[in-house]
């Protein structure tokens, strides 16, 4: 039976997976801020153990490094997936 996985890759090469580009998306967001003239940029994301959070943080840090910038707060802020 054909299967399509959404938001998480399948380990079966015969399956179809639709997954976000977490790393590229984070880079694009930081690039947009830098191109808009922002220089003090923080990164707030989900739990550190969640792969999407870690990958987004890596992308954000890579784009900041390419722009010659550091995080304004000196670190990535990991937290739970809540509004609080």
N, CA, C and O atoms as a GROMACS GRO file, in nm:
protein
  336
    1UNK      N    1   0.084  -0.117   0.000
    1UNK     CA    2   0.000   0.000   0.000
    1UNK      C    3   0.090   0.124   0.000
    1UNK      O    4   0.178   0.135   0.086
    2UNK      N    5   0.071   0.217  -0.093
    2UNK     CA    6   0.153   0.339  -0.095
    2UNK      C    7   0.138   0.419   0.034
    2UNK      O    8   0.028   0.432   0.088
    3UNK      N    9   0.250   0.471   0.082
    3UNK     CA   10   0.251   0.548   0.206
    3UNK      C   11   0.326   0.678   0.185
    3UNK      O   12   0.430   0.681   0.119
    4UNK      N   13   0.272   0.785   0.241
    4UNK     CA   14   0.340   0.914   0.240
    4UNK      C   15   0.355   0.960   0.384
    4UNK      O   16   0.256   0.970   0.457
    5UNK      N   17   0.478   0.986   0.424
    5UNK     CA   18   0.506   1.035   0.559
    5UNK      C   19   0.515   1.188   0.553
    5UNK      O   20   0.579   1.243   0.464
    6UNK      N   21   0.452   1.254   0.648
    6UNK     CA   22   0.457   1.400   0.654
    6UNK      C   23   0.530   1.443   0.781
    6UNK      O   24   0.503   1.392   0.890
    7UNK      N   25   0.622   1.536   0.767
    7UNK     CA   26   0.699   1.598   0.875
    7UNK      C   27   0.802   1.506   0.939
    7UNK      O   28   0.869   1.546   1.034
    8UNK      N   29   0.816   1.386   0.888
    8UNK     CA   30   0.918   1.295   0.938
    8UNK      C   31   0.954   1.196   0.828
    8UNK      O   32   0.865   1.140   0.766
    9UNK      N   33   1.083   1.174   0.804
    9UNK     CA   34   1.124   1.086   0.695
    9UNK      C   35   1.102   0.939   0.729
    9UNK      O   36   1.115   0.898   0.844
   10UNK      N   37   1.069   0.862   0.629
   10UNK     CA   38   1.058   0.716   0.643
   10UNK      C   39   1.197   0.656   0.620
   10UNK      O   40   1.279   0.712   0.547
   11UNK      N   41   1.221   0.543   0.681
   11UNK     CA   42   1.348   0.474   0.657
   11UNK      C   43   1.340   0.380   0.537
   11UNK      O   44   1.440   0.322   0.496
   12UNK      N   45   1.220   0.365   0.480
   12UNK     CA   46   1.201   0.279   0.364
   12UNK      C   47   1.216   0.362   0.237
   12UNK      O   48   1.137   0.454   0.215
   13UNK      N   49   1.313   0.332   0.152
   13UNK     CA   50   1.335   0.412   0.031
   13UNK      C   51   1.218   0.406  -0.068
   13UNK      O   52   1.211   0.490  -0.158
   14UNK      N   53   1.128   0.310  -0.053
   14UNK     CA   54   1.012   0.302  -0.142
   14UNK      C   55   0.898   0.393  -0.097
   14UNK      O   56   0.804   0.415  -0.173
   15UNK      N   57   0.906   0.447   0.024
   15UNK     CA   58   0.803   0.539   0.074
   15UNK      C   59   0.831   0.681   0.025
   15UNK      O   60   0.943   0.713  -0.014
   16UNK      N   61   0.730   0.762   0.029
   16UNK     CA   62   0.742   0.905  -0.003
   16UNK      C   63   0.740   0.980   0.130
   16UNK      O   64   0.658   0.952   0.217
   17UNK      N   65   0.832   1.075   0.146
   17UNK     CA   66   0.836   1.157   0.267
   17UNK      C   67   0.832   1.304   0.227
   17UNK      O   68   0.902   1.346   0.135
   18UNK      N   69   0.751   1.380   0.296
   18UNK     CA   70   0.742   1.525   0.276
   18UNK      C   71   0.790   1.587   0.407
   18UNK      O   72   0.721   1.582   0.508
   19UNK      N   73   0.909   1.646   0.403
   19UNK     CA   74   0.969   1.699   0.526
   19UNK      C   75   1.016   1.844   0.504
   19UNK      O   76   1.055   1.880   0.393
   20UNK      N   77   1.011   1.924   0.609
   20UNK     CA   78   1.058   2.062   0.596
   20UNK      C   79   1.211   2.069   0.594
   20UNK      O   80   1.279   1.980   0.645
   21UNK      N   81   1.262   2.175   0.536
   21UNK     CA   82   1.406   2.201   0.536
   21UNK      C   83   1.434   2.289   0.657
   21UNK      O   84   1.442   2.411   0.645
   22UNK      N   85   1.449   2.227   0.773
   22UNK     CA   86   1.468   2.301   0.899
   22UNK      C   87   1.594   2.388   0.894
   22UNK      O   88   1.591   2.504   0.935
   23UNK      N   89   1.702   2.332   0.845
   23UNK     CA   90   1.830   2.405   0.840
   23UNK      C   91   1.820   2.523   0.743
   23UNK      O   92   1.856   2.636   0.777
   24UNK      N   93   1.770   2.496   0.624
   24UNK     CA   94   1.757   2.602   0.523
   24UNK      C   95   1.658   2.709   0.565
   24UNK      O   96   1.681   2.827   0.539
   25UNK      N   97   1.549   2.670   0.629
   25UNK     CA   98   1.450   2.766   0.675
   25UNK      C   99   1.507   2.860   0.780
   25UNK      O  100   1.481   2.981   0.777
   26UNK      N  101   1.584   2.806   0.871
   26UNK     CA  102   1.648   2.890   0.974
   26UNK      C  103   1.746   2.987   0.911
   26UNK      O  104   1.754   3.104   0.948
   27UNK      N  105   1.823   2.936   0.814
   27UNK     CA  106   1.918   3.024   0.745
   27UNK      C  107   1.846   3.137   0.672
   27UNK      O  108   1.890   3.252   0.678
   28UNK      N  109   1.736   3.104   0.605
   28UNK     CA  110   1.659   3.208   0.535
   28UNK      C  111   1.604   3.312   0.630
   28UNK      O  112   1.604   3.432   0.599
   29UNK      N  113   1.556   3.269   0.746
   29UNK     CA  114   1.502   3.363   0.844
   29UNK      C  115   1.610   3.459   0.893
   29UNK      O  116   1.588   3.580   0.902
   30UNK      N  117   1.727   3.404   0.926
   30UNK     CA  118   1.838   3.490   0.973
   30UNK      C  119   1.885   3.581   0.860
   30UNK      O  120   1.912   3.699   0.884
   31UNK      N  121   1.895   3.529   0.739
   31UNK     CA  122   1.937   3.610   0.625
   31UNK      C  123   1.842   3.728   0.605
   31UNK      O  124   1.885   3.840   0.579
   32UNK      N  125   1.713   3.701   0.617
   32UNK     CA  126   1.613   3.808   0.603
   32UNK      C  127   1.636   3.916   0.709
   32UNK      O  128   1.632   4.035   0.678
   33UNK      N  129   1.659   3.876   0.832
   33UNK     CA  130   1.682   3.974   0.938
   33UNK      C  131   1.808   4.056   0.911
   33UNK      O  132   1.808   4.178   0.927
   34UNK      N  133   1.915   3.989   0.870
   34UNK     CA  134   2.041   4.059   0.841
   34UNK      C  135   2.023   4.155   0.724
   34UNK      O  136   2.068   4.270   0.730
   35UNK      N  137   1.958   4.109   0.619
   35UNK     CA  138   1.936   4.195   0.502
   35UNK      C  139   1.841   4.311   0.533
   35UNK      O  140   1.839   4.411   0.462
   36UNK      N  141   1.764   4.297   0.640
   36UNK     CA  142   1.675   4.405   0.684
   36UNK      C  143   1.745   4.501   0.778
   36UNK      O  144   1.684   4.594   0.830
   37UNK      N  145   1.874   4.479   0.799
   37UNK     CA  146   1.953   4.570   0.881
   37UNK      C  147   1.965   4.530   1.027
   37UNK      O  148   2.026   4.602   1.106
   38UNK      N  149   1.910   4.417   1.065
   38UNK     CA  150   1.918   4.373   1.206
   38UNK      C  151   2.057   4.320   1.234
   38UNK      O  152   2.115   4.251   1.150
   39UNK      N  153   2.109   4.352   1.349
   39UNK     CA  154   2.242   4.304   1.389
   39UNK      C  155   2.238   4.235   1.525
   39UNK      O  156   2.329   4.157   1.556
   40UNK      N  157   2.137   4.262   1.606
   40UNK     CA  158   2.123   4.195   1.736
   40UNK      C  159   2.010   4.093   1.722
   40UNK      O  160   1.892   4.127   1.728
   41UNK      N  161   2.048   3.967   1.702
   41UNK     CA  162   1.953   3.861   1.671
   41UNK      C  163   1.966   3.750   1.775
   41UNK      O  164   2.076   3.704   1.806
   42UNK      N  165   1.852   3.709   1.828
   42UNK     CA  166   1.847   3.596   1.921
   42UNK      C  167   1.779   3.479   1.851
   42UNK      O  168   1.711   3.497   1.750
   43UNK      N  169   1.799   3.360   1.904
   43UNK     CA  170   1.732   3.241   1.849
   43UNK      C  171   1.662   3.167   1.963
   43UNK      O  172   1.727   3.119   2.056
   44UNK      N  173   1.530   3.160   1.953
   44UNK     CA  174   1.448   3.089   2.051
   44UNK      C  175   1.383   2.973   1.979
   44UNK      O  176   1.322   2.991   1.873
   45UNK      N  177   1.395   2.853   2.034
   45UNK     CA  178   1.344   2.733   1.966
   45UNK      C  179   1.289   2.634   2.067
   45UNK      O  180   1.281   2.664   2.186
   46UNK      N  181   1.252   2.518   2.020
   46UNK     CA  182   1.192   2.416   2.105
   46UNK      C  183   1.295   2.341   2.189
   46UNK      O  184   1.408   2.387   2.205
   47UNK      N  185   1.255   2.225   2.241
   47UNK     CA  186   1.343   2.146   2.328
   47UNK      C  187   1.472   2.104   2.258
   47UNK      O  188   1.472   2.070   2.140
   48UNK      N  189   1.581   2.107   2.332
   48UNK     CA  190   1.712   2.073   2.275
   48UNK      C  191   1.716   1.929   2.224
   48UNK      O  192   1.792   1.899   2.132
   49UNK      N  193   1.636   1.840   2.282
   49UNK     CA  194   1.638   1.700   2.241
   49UNK      C  195   1.556   1.675   2.114
   49UNK      O  196   1.560   1.565   2.058
   50UNK      N  197   1.482   1.774   2.069
   50UNK     CA  198   1.399   1.761   1.949
   50UNK      C  199   1.487   1.791   1.827
   50UNK      O  200   1.550   1.896   1.821
   51UNK      N  201   1.491   1.699   1.731
   51UNK     CA  202   1.584   1.714   1.618
   51UNK      C  203   1.558   1.843   1.539
   51UNK      O  204   1.653   1.907   1.495
   52UNK      N  205   1.432   1.882   1.519
   52UNK     CA  206   1.403   2.004   1.443
   52UNK      C  207   1.464   2.126   1.513
   52UNK      O  208   1.516   2.216   1.446
   53UNK      N  209   1.457   2.130   1.645
   53UNK     CA  210   1.513   2.243   1.720
   53UNK      C  211   1.664   2.251   1.701
   53UNK      O  212   1.719   2.359   1.677
   54UNK      N  213   1.730   2.137   1.713
   54UNK     CA  214   1.876   2.134   1.699
   54UNK      C  215   1.918   2.172   1.558
   54UNK      O  216   2.015   2.246   1.540
   55UNK      N  217   1.847   2.122   1.458
   55UNK     CA  218   1.881   2.152   1.319
   55UNK      C  219   1.857   2.300   1.288
   55UNK      O  220   1.938   2.362   1.219
   56UNK      N  221   1.747   2.356   1.338
   56UNK     CA  222   1.720   2.499   1.318
   56UNK      C  223   1.829   2.583   1.383
   56UNK      O  224   1.876   2.681   1.325
   57UNK      N  225   1.870   2.545   1.503
   57UNK     CA  226   1.976   2.619   1.573
   57UNK      C  227   2.106   2.615   1.493
   57UNK      O  228   2.174   2.717   1.480
   58UNK      N  229   2.140   2.498   1.438
   58UNK     CA  230   2.261   2.487   1.356
   58UNK      C  231   2.253   2.579   1.234
   58UNK      O  232   2.350   2.646   1.200
   59UNK      N  233   2.138   2.582   1.169
   59UNK     CA  234   2.120   2.668   1.052
   59UNK      C  235   2.131   2.815   1.087
   59UNK      O  236   2.194   2.892   1.015
   60UNK      N  237   2.068   2.853   1.197
   60UNK     CA  238   2.074   2.993   1.241
   60UNK      C  239   2.217   3.034   1.273
   60UNK      O  240   2.262   3.141   1.233
   61UNK      N  241   2.287   2.949   1.346
   61UNK     CA  242   2.426   2.981   1.381
   61UNK      C  243   2.515   2.988   1.257
   61UNK      O  244   2.603   3.073   1.249
   62UNK      N  245   2.492   2.900   1.162
   62UNK     CA  246   2.573   2.901   1.039
   62UNK      C  247   2.551   3.030   0.961
   62UNK      O  248   2.646   3.090   0.911
   63UNK      N  249   2.426   3.073   0.950
   63UNK     CA  250   2.397   3.196   0.876
   63UNK      C  251   2.452   3.318   0.947
   63UNK      O  252   2.504   3.409   0.883
   64UNK      N  253   2.442   3.320   1.080
   64UNK     CA  254   2.501   3.431   1.156
   64UNK      C  255   2.652   3.435   1.135
   64UNK      O  256   2.709   3.542   1.116
   65UNK      N  257   2.716   3.319   1.139
   65UNK     CA  258   2.861   3.314   1.119
   65UNK      C  259   2.898   3.366   0.981
   65UNK      O  260   2.995   3.440   0.966
   66UNK      N  261   2.821   3.327   0.879
   66UNK     CA  262   2.848   3.376   0.743
   66UNK      C  263   2.834   3.528   0.734
   66UNK      O  264   2.900   3.592   0.652
   67UNK      N  265   2.748   3.585   0.818
   67UNK     CA  266   2.727   3.730   0.819
   67UNK      C  267   2.824   3.801   0.914
   67UNK      O  268   2.820   3.923   0.928
   68UNK      N  269   2.912   3.723   0.980
   68UNK     CA  270   3.008   3.781   1.073
   68UNK      C  271   2.944   3.825   1.203
   68UNK      O  272   2.995   3.916   1.270
   69UNK      N  273   2.833   3.762   1.241
   69UNK     CA  274   2.761   3.799   1.363
   69UNK      C  275   2.756   3.683   1.462
   69UNK      O  276   2.772   3.567   1.424
   70UNK      N  277   2.734   3.717   1.588
   70UNK     CA  278   2.710   3.619   1.693
   70UNK      C  279   2.568   3.639   1.744
   70UNK      O  280   2.507   3.744   1.720
   71UNK      N  281   2.516   3.541   1.815
   71UNK     CA  282   2.386   3.558   1.878
   71UNK      C  283   2.392   3.671   1.981
   71UNK      O  284   2.488   3.681   2.057
   72UNK      N  285   2.292   3.755   1.982
   72UNK     CA  286   2.290   3.870   2.072
   72UNK      C  287   2.295   3.827   2.218
   72UNK      O  288   2.351   3.898   2.301
   73UNK      N  289   2.237   3.713   2.249
   73UNK     CA  290   2.232   3.667   2.388
   73UNK      C  291   2.345   3.570   2.421
   73UNK      O  292   2.357   3.526   2.535
   74UNK      N  293   2.427   3.538   2.322
   74UNK     CA  294   2.541   3.450   2.345
   74UNK      C  295   2.509   3.302   2.340
   74UNK      O  296   2.600   3.219   2.350
   75UNK      N  297   2.381   3.266   2.325
   75UNK     CA  298   2.345   3.125   2.320
   75UNK      C  299   2.209   3.108   2.255
   75UNK      O  300   2.131   3.203   2.245
   76UNK      N  301   2.181   2.986   2.211
   76UNK     CA  302   2.049   2.949   2.162
   76UNK      C  303   1.961   2.926   2.284
   76UNK      O  304   2.006   2.867   2.382
   77UNK      N  305   1.838   2.972   2.279
   77UNK     CA  306   1.744   2.953   2.389
   77UNK      C  307   1.650   2.838   2.355
   77UNK      O  308   1.558   2.853   2.274
   78UNK      N  309   1.673   2.723   2.417
   78UNK     CA  310   1.588   2.606   2.398
   78UNK      C  311   1.478   2.608   2.504
   78UNK      O  312   1.502   2.653   2.617
   79UNK      N  313   1.361   2.561   2.469
   79UNK     CA  314   1.251   2.556   2.565
   79UNK      C  315   1.142   2.462   2.515
   79UNK      O  316   1.157   2.398   2.411
   80UNK      N  317   1.034   2.456   2.589
   80UNK     CA  318   0.923   2.369   2.551
   80UNK      C  319   0.838   2.432   2.443
   80UNK      O  320   0.845   2.553   2.421
   81UNK      N  321   0.757   2.352   2.375
   81UNK     CA  322   0.669   2.398   2.268
   81UNK      C  323   0.542   2.457   2.328
   81UNK      O  324   0.433   2.402   2.307
   82UNK      N  325   0.553   2.566   2.401
   82UNK     CA  326   0.436   2.633   2.457
   82UNK      C  327   0.450   2.782   2.435
   82UNK      O  328   0.561   2.832   2.412
   83UNK      N  329   0.340   2.855   2.441
   83UNK     CA  330   0.348   3.000   2.430
   83UNK      C  331   0.424   3.059   2.549
   83UNK      O  332   0.494   3.159   2.533
   84UNK      N  333   0.410   3.000   2.664
   84UNK     CA  334   0.481   3.050   2.782
   84UNK      C  335   0.631   3.040   2.763
   84UNK      O  336   0.708   3.078   2.852
   0.00000   0.00000   0.00000
